[in-house]
């Protein structure tokens, strides 16, 4: 067993998954999600919350293979940061090298068409 430190981004990922409202449409040569109209309310089929980012993903992989895994990253003491630290605890990843700042924990919202797996990601880098 090795002791491995991962350095990188830690994010909360929110997947908005739908089978019919996120259908792509071509407008002026660009593909967009055709049924999303600014100012409208769209009912989606499912929401999935996850933790991601390159640092977290690699640290999780090493921990699951039985290595002593450490994450070096920067997050905030907000709801997304709580999701990250809870994930690290569940995966037995050392979090003593986390830096807490006030800029906000990175977060991504992924709009996912469940039929085609096409997606658009809205990212806040914190």
C-alpha positions as CSV (number, residue, x, y, z in Angstrom):
1,X,0.0,0.0,0.0
2,X,1.3,3.4,-1.0
3,X,0.6,6.8,0.4
4,X,-0.6,9.0,-2.5
5,X,-1.4,12.7,-2.5
6,X,-3.7,14.1,-5.2
7,X,-3.6,17.8,-6.0
8,X,-6.5,19.3,-7.8
9,X,-10.1,20.6,-8.0
10,X,-12.8,19.4,-5.7
11,X,-16.4,20.1,-6.9
12,X,-20.0,19.4,-6.2
13,X,-21.7,18.1,-9.4
14,X,-25.4,18.4,-9.8
15,X,-26.9,16.4,-12.7
16,X,-30.3,17.5,-14.0
17,X,-31.5,14.5,-16.1
18,X,-34.4,14.5,-18.5
19,X,-35.7,12.4,-21.3
20,X,-37.7,14.9,-23.3
21,X,-37.1,18.5,-22.4
22,X,-33.4,18.6,-23.1
23,X,-33.7,17.6,-26.8
24,X,-31.2,19.3,-29.0
25,X,-32.2,21.7,-31.7
26,X,-30.2,23.4,-34.4
27,X,-30.5,27.2,-34.6
28,X,-28.3,29.3,-36.8
29,X,-25.7,26.4,-37.1
30,X,-25.5,25.8,-33.4
31,X,-27.0,23.0,-31.4
32,X,-28.9,24.1,-28.3
33,X,-31.3,22.4,-25.9
34,X,-34.4,23.2,-27.9
35,X,-37.2,23.1,-25.2
36,X,-35.5,25.4,-22.7
37,X,-37.0,28.9,-23.0
38,X,-35.7,31.7,-20.9
39,X,-38.1,32.5,-18.1
40,X,-39.9,29.2,-18.3
41,X,-40.2,26.3,-15.8
42,X,-39.0,22.9,-17.0
43,X,-39.9,19.7,-15.2
44,X,-37.0,17.3,-15.2
45,X,-37.0,13.6,-14.5
46,X,-34.2,13.2,-12.0
47,X,-31.6,15.1,-10.0
48,X,-28.3,13.4,-9.0
49,X,-25.8,15.0,-6.6
50,X,-22.2,13.8,-6.8
51,X,-18.7,15.0,-5.9
52,X,-16.1,15.4,-8.7
53,X,-13.1,17.3,-9.9
54,X,-9.8,15.9,-11.0
55,X,-8.3,16.0,-7.5
56,X,-11.2,14.3,-5.8
57,X,-11.6,11.7,-8.6
58,X,-8.0,10.6,-8.5
59,X,-7.9,10.5,-4.7
60,X,-11.1,8.3,-4.7
61,X,-9.6,5.9,-7.3
62,X,-6.4,5.5,-5.2
63,X,-8.4,5.0,-2.0
64,X,-10.7,2.4,-3.6
65,X,-7.6,0.4,-4.6
66,X,-6.5,0.3,-1.0
67,X,-3.9,3.1,-0.9
68,X,-3.6,5.7,1.7
69,X,-5.1,8.7,-0.2
70,X,-4.7,12.4,0.6
71,X,-6.5,15.3,-1.2
72,X,-4.8,18.7,-1.5
73,X,-7.4,21.2,-2.6
74,X,-9.2,24.4,-1.8
75,X,-12.9,24.5,-0.8
76,X,-15.1,26.8,1.3
77,X,-17.2,26.1,4.3
78,X,-20.5,26.1,2.3
79,X,-23.0,23.5,1.3
80,X,-20.9,22.3,-1.6
81,X,-17.8,22.1,0.6
82,X,-19.8,20.0,3.1
83,X,-20.7,17.6,0.3
84,X,-17.0,17.3,-0.6
85,X,-15.8,16.7,2.9
86,X,-18.6,14.1,3.5
87,X,-17.5,12.3,0.4
88,X,-13.9,12.3,1.5
89,X,-14.9,10.8,4.9
90,X,-17.0,8.1,3.2
91,X,-14.1,7.2,0.9
92,X,-11.4,7.2,3.6
93,X,-9.5,10.1,2.0
94,X,-7.4,12.3,4.3
95,X,-8.7,15.8,4.3
96,X,-6.1,17.4,6.6
97,X,-4.5,19.2,3.6
98,X,-7.7,21.0,2.5
99,X,-7.5,24.7,2.5
100,X,-10.7,26.6,3.4
101,X,-11.2,29.9,1.7
102,X,-14.2,32.3,1.2
103,X,-14.4,32.2,-2.6
104,X,-16.9,29.4,-2.7
105,X,-16.5,25.7,-3.4
106,X,-16.5,24.9,-7.1
107,X,-19.8,23.6,-8.4
108,X,-21.1,22.3,-11.8
109,X,-24.6,21.8,-13.0
110,X,-24.8,19.3,-15.8
111,X,-27.9,19.3,-18.1
112,X,-28.1,15.7,-19.4
113,X,-30.4,14.4,-22.1
114,X,-31.0,10.8,-20.9
115,X,-31.9,9.6,-24.4
116,X,-28.8,10.8,-26.3
117,X,-26.4,11.4,-23.3
118,X,-25.7,14.9,-24.8
119,X,-24.9,17.3,-22.0
120,X,-24.1,20.9,-21.2
121,X,-22.1,21.9,-18.2
122,X,-22.5,25.1,-16.3
123,X,-19.4,25.6,-14.1
124,X,-18.6,27.8,-11.1
125,X,-14.9,27.5,-10.4
126,X,-15.0,29.0,-6.9
